[in-house]
Amino acid sequence: MRIEFNDSDSQVVMIGELTFNDHAAFREMLTRAMRSTGAKIVLDLSRLDFVDSAGLGMLLIARDEAGKGSRSLSLVRPQKQVERVFAVTKFETLFTVTRMDGSGAGRHPGISLWDGASEQSLARALRPPVVYCVEQGLREALLELGGLFHSLGLAVTTRAAFRLPVANAFVEAVDQRLQLDDDLRVRMLTVLHEAVINAVLHGNLGLGSSLRDNLAQMARLQRIIERRLADTEFGGRMVFVEASWTPAMLHLLVRDCGEGFARDVAFGIPEADGRGPRRCGRGLCIIEQLSHSVEYLNNGSAIRIGLMR
């Protein structure tokens, strides 16, 4: 990507492509534009030929940085592929977009920000026609947004995923779109809860199941959890929950930022007589028993679950 500035540096022409590989050039451009004296930053996209999901995330970061400085940021004259991507992702709801004829973009809610305060505020943030909801402050999540038809996505911190029933709010949001029957609703809530808690405890907080073998260990586990949630390195890690569907199937994807796991190791071993419950891996066992299909991806840091509708 190449950049051209006007004399005041507050109007910027972006040329070529805006992708993840351009983040350094974009950061330099934004730093220079923020040093300008104008109250408004204008990004001219008339010579920008291509933008991907990472590029969209960078534009959102630019908007947030401008807002911190009590300035506005607008996008001017998007062309062809860029305009198409804006439309597919409902991106125009977050910006003032001016086309060649000078018309402003209409508002089409697609991406929402959640304040992280409560289950009720999350339910509001997930209401249709939102397609992706991001907890405020998770800029990295904005780099992953893309246009997914007939889908719903959520990105939250580990801290929020542990303290609030995000699985409940997410199931309610899917139900608003699909009108789930009772059986599918129960199965979805059960497997999603287990997948999210696995992502939090074992993925992002890096805790093992052995800490839950007795009451004393469970009390120690709770203290460790609270310490790690208070640590931004752990508590600020992201958990992603996504749903997509067809007339026959509902697919769920839950991702964390941990190192993953080996399924056979995670399942552990049954009790000595071979008939009792396993000492670990019970959550994964529940998921596999209630799902039509289960895939472990990215070395176990992501799980894709298929439920028959």
N, C-alpha and C positions, 0 to 999 in steps of 0.2 A: 504494500500500500504506500502511495505517495501522498504528501500533504502540501497544500498551498494555503498561505494565510493572506488576509488583507492587511492594510496598514496598521489597523488597531489590534490585530490578532484575535478579535472576537468573532470573526467570520472565517470559517475553515472549509476548504474544498477538499473532500476525500476522494482519492483517485485509485482505481484498481479493485482490489479485494480486501475485505475486512474479515479475517479469520483468526483462529487462536495464535497462529504464528506471527500476527501483527501486534500482539499485546504490548511489546516494548515501544514500537513506534506510536501506538495509540496513547500510551501513558505519557510519552514525551509531548505529544500534541495537546493532550488535556492539561498537562502542567503549564504549558505555555499559554493556552487559552485562558486558564484560570488567573493568570497574572495580568491579563488585559483589564482595561478600565471600564469596558462596557457592562451594562446591566443585563445584557442578553447575549448568549452564545448561540451562534447559528452554525449548524453543520450542513453544508451543501453536499447532497448525495447524488447530484446529477451526473457525476462521472464515476460513481461507485458501481462496479459491474456485478459484484457478488458479495453476499454476506451469509455467514453460517450462524449456528446457535451461539458460539462463543462470541462472535461479533455483536449479536444482539445483547449479550450480557455486558459487553464493554460499553455499549450505548446506554444501558441502564445505569451502569456505574457512573458514567459521565453526567447523567441527569442528577443522580444523588449528590455528586460532588458539587455541581452547580447550585443545587438547593441549599447545601451547607453554607455556601457563600452568599445566600439570599439573591441568587441569580436564576434566570430561566434559561432553558436550553430547548431549542426547536430544531426540527429536521426539515430540510427543504428539498423538494424535487426528487424523491426516490424514483428509480427507473426499473422497469422490467423485473429481473429476478429479485431485486431488493424489495420492490413494491409488492411482489407476489408473496415473499416470505413474511412481510409485515402483515398482509391480509390473512395468511394461513394461521399465524400465531396470535392474531388479535393484538398485535404489538402497538397499534395506533392508539389504543386506549390510554397508553402511558405517556404519550408525547403530543405536542402540537406538531402536526405534519402538514406542510404546505406543498401542494403539487404544482405542476407547471402552470395551471390555470389560476393559481392563487387560492384554491379552495382548501379549507382546513379539513382534517380527517374527522370523521364521525367517531363517536365513542362506542366501542364494542368490548365490553368486559371480557377479558380472557385470562389475565394474570392478576392475582391479588396478593396483597401483603397482609400477613397475620401479625398481630401485636404480641403474641405469645402469652397472653394474660389468662385465658380461660378456655374451657371446652366450648362455652357459648360463643365466644368471639371467633373461635376456629370454625364452628358451624356456620356462622355468618360469612366468613371469608371463603368458605367452600361452596356457597350457594351457586346454582346455575345462573348464568352460563360460564362461570369460571372453569378454566381447564387446568390451571396450575396455581397453586398457592405456596408462597414462600414466607417463612418466618422472617420478620424484619431483622436486618443485620447480617443475613447470610448472603453476602455478595457472591461467594463462590458458586452458590446454587444457581444464580442468574446466568452463569456461563453455560449451564446444562439445559436451559429451556429450549424446547423445540416445538414444532407444530404437530401435535398428535390428534388425529381425528377420533371422535367417540372415546375420549379418555379423560382421566383425571389424575393429577399429580400433586404431591405434597412434599415439601422439604422443610424439616424442622431440626432444631438442635437436639442433641442427646438429652440435655437437661429437660426440655419441654416434653420429649417423648417419654421420659420416665415419670415425670410429675403429673402429667395430664393424660386423660384417656383418648389419645389421638386416634386409635383404632376405631373407637365408637363413633367419633365425629366423621371419620372417613367413610365408614359403612353407611352412616346416615346420608352422607352426600351422594354416594353411589345409588342408594335406594331412591333418592329424589329423582335420579335420572333413569333408573331401570325398573322401579317398582319390584323389588326382590320378593320372592315368596318366602315364607317363614323358614323353610329348611335351608335355602341358600343363604339367607340372612344369618342364621345361626352358624353355619359352617364358615362363612366369610369372616364373621366377627371372631370366631375361635381361632382360625388359622392366622388371621392378620395380627391378632393380639400376641400370639406366640412368636410370630416372625419379628414383630417390632421389639418385643422384650429381649429376644435373642440378639437382635442387632444392637440394642442398647448395652446389655450386660456383657455378653461374650464378645461382641464386635468392637464397639467403640470404647467401652470401659475396660475391656481385656480381662474379665473375671472368669474364673473357672467354676464348674458345677460342684466341685468338691467342697466349696465353702457353704453348701446348703445341706450338709448331711445331718446336722443336729441343731438344737436350739442355740447353743453357745456359738457355733459357727455362723448361724444366721444373724445373730446380733452383731458379730464382728463384721460380717458381710455388709450389713446396713451402714456401719460406720465407714467402711471403705468406700461404699457407693457415695455417701454424702461428701466425703473428701474429694473424690474424683469429679463429681458433678460440679463442685465449687471451683475446680481447676479448669480454666478455659481450654487447656490442651485436650482435656477429655470431654468436659461438659459442653464445649462449643462444637464438637464434631457433629457432622450432619447425618441424619437418617432420611432416606428417600423412600416414599411410598407411592406407587403408581398403579393404576388400574386401566385396563383396556378390555374391550368386549366385542363379541360377535353374537349373532342370534343363538349360537349353541354354547359358547364358552365365555367365562369371565376369567381374565388373567390378572394376577397380582404380582408385582415385583417390589421387593423390599431390599434396599441396599444400605450398607453401613461403610464406615471408613476404617475398619479394622483390618487385621492381617488375614482374616479368613480362618478356615478350619478344614480338617479332613473328616468327612461324614462318619466313617467307621470308628474313628477315635472318639468323635463327639457322642456317638451312641453308647459307648462304653459296653458293659457286660450286664446280663441279668443277675438276679440273686443266685446264690449257690445252687439251689435246686433247679435252676433253669426255668422256673415258672413264675417267679415274682417279678415285680416291676423293675425296670432298669434304674440304676442309681444316677444316671445322667442321660441326656438325649431325649427326655420324656416329651419336651415341647416339640421337637422335630418329629417324634413318633406320632403325636397327635396330628400334626400338619399332614404327614404322609397318609394317615388313616382316613382323614376327612377330605382329601383332595383327589382329583382325577389324575393329576400329574404334578410332579415336583422336580425342579432342576436346581442344582447348586452351581452358581456361576462365580467367576472371578476368585477362584480358590476358596469359595465358601463365604465371601463377603456379600454375596447377593443370592437371593432365592426367588425363583419364579414359580408361582403356584397356579395351577389350572383347576377351575371349578366348573362342573357341568351346570348349565342354567336350566 
